């Protein structure tokens, strides 16, 4: 399985959108400072995930969330749940 995930910084107003095959290990690497783009925003909390059968599907969904309408939908969805 492949996962699209959203992380929220507990220190600043920052969200990270990515995809991975191993969600647990990836979250640990983010919080250990091993991911350059999220390192200054640690600690990070996992606030949203979706699972997919293929890497291609996960990548497409990640790109959807990072662009235009998909980003607006995601922000509205997470704001309604008090997570954004």
N, C-alpha and C positions, 0 to 999 in steps of 0.2 A: 504494500500500500504506500501511496505517496500522499503527503499532507500539505495543504496551504494553511499558513498560520499567521496570526496577527499578534504582535507583542506590543505592550504599552509600557512606556517608561514610568517608573514609580517616582522618579526624581524631577522629570521635566515633561513638557507637552510634546511628546514624540511617540509615533507609532511606526512599527516596522512590519512590512508585509513580505513573506517569503514562502518557499516551498522546500520540502525535505522528505527523505524516506524514513529517517529516524528522528522523530519529534523530540524525544527525551534528550538525546545526545546533542541535538541542535540547540535546544533551549539552554543546556548547560554550557555550550560553547559561547553563546551570546552573553550569558551572565559572567563567564570567566574572562571576558574581554578579548576573545579570540576572533571576533567579527568586527572588522574595522569600522563599518558604517554604524554599528550600534554601540560600540565601546563607550563613547562619552555619555551615553544615556542610561547606563546601568544604575540600579537593578531594573530588570525587565520582567513583566508578568505576561503569561500566555492568556489572551482574552478571547480568542476565536480560532477554531479549526474546521476544516472540511477535509474529507478523505476521498481519494481517487484511486482507481485501478492502475492507471498509467502515469508516468512522469509527464507526458505530453498534456494530459488533461489537467494536471496540477499546475503546470506552467501557464496554460491558457487561462485558468481561473485567477492565478496570481496577476497576470498582466491585465485582466479585466478589472481587478480591484485597484490596480495602480493607475488606471486611466479613467478620464471623464465620468461617464455615467456609472460605471462600476464603483468608482471611488465615492461618488455621491451616495449611491445605494448603501455601501458599506458603512459610511459615516452615519447616515440616518438610522440604519439598523442598530448600530452599536450605541448611538446616542439614546435611542429609545430604551435600551437596556441599561443605560447609565454607565457604559464602558468606554465611551470615547472622550 
